[in-house]
């Protein structure tokens, strides 16, 4: 079990973990390393542009590639960034 402050990660609610694994909750920087190892900033930019395009309902073709994996990475990065900011404020 990973220790987070005085709590073990197993004692942390799954709602607090979000999409993060226990290891990622312990070290949020792993989320960014994994995301940018898989996709470049340019690919994330392309993904976000595509999501805006499709959300506006002006498309006539389906997405060219998998749109789910970059989305999951972005959500995990938001969770990790929140943890980093919260932990920095407690120091």
C-alpha positions, -999 to +999 in steps of 0.1 A: +000+000+000+012+035-008+012+061+020-002+095+012+005+118+041-009+099+070-034+079+049-026+048+029-038+051-007-061+021+000-079+042+025-085+071+000-119+071-016-121+060-052-139+093-059-108+111-047-085+090-070-107+098-100-090+081-130-056+080-113-040+048-101-026+047-066+009+051-080-002+082-100-020+096-069+012+093-050+033+109-078+012+130-101+041+138-124+039+102-137+007+112-154+024+139-174+054+117-183+031+089-195+009+113-215+037+131-233+055+098-239+025+086-259+014+119-275+032+151-285+019+186-277+010+190-313-011+158-312-029+170-281-036+203-298-050+184-328-072+164-305-086+195-287-092+212-321-110+181-333-132+179-302-142+216-306-150+209-343-171+179-335-189+195-306-201+223-329-219+198-350-204+210-383-188+178-393-196+154-421-170+128-414-161+106-384-128+112-366-097+099-383-082+083-353-089+072-317-102+102-298-107+084-264-071+078-253-061+115-256-093+124-237-084+101-209-049+115-207-062+151-206-087+142-177-059+125-158-036+155-163-063+178-149-066+155-119-028+154-115-025+192-118-051+197-091-032+174-068+001+191-075-014+226-067-032+213-036+000+197-022+021+227-031-003+249-011+001+227+020+039+230+022 
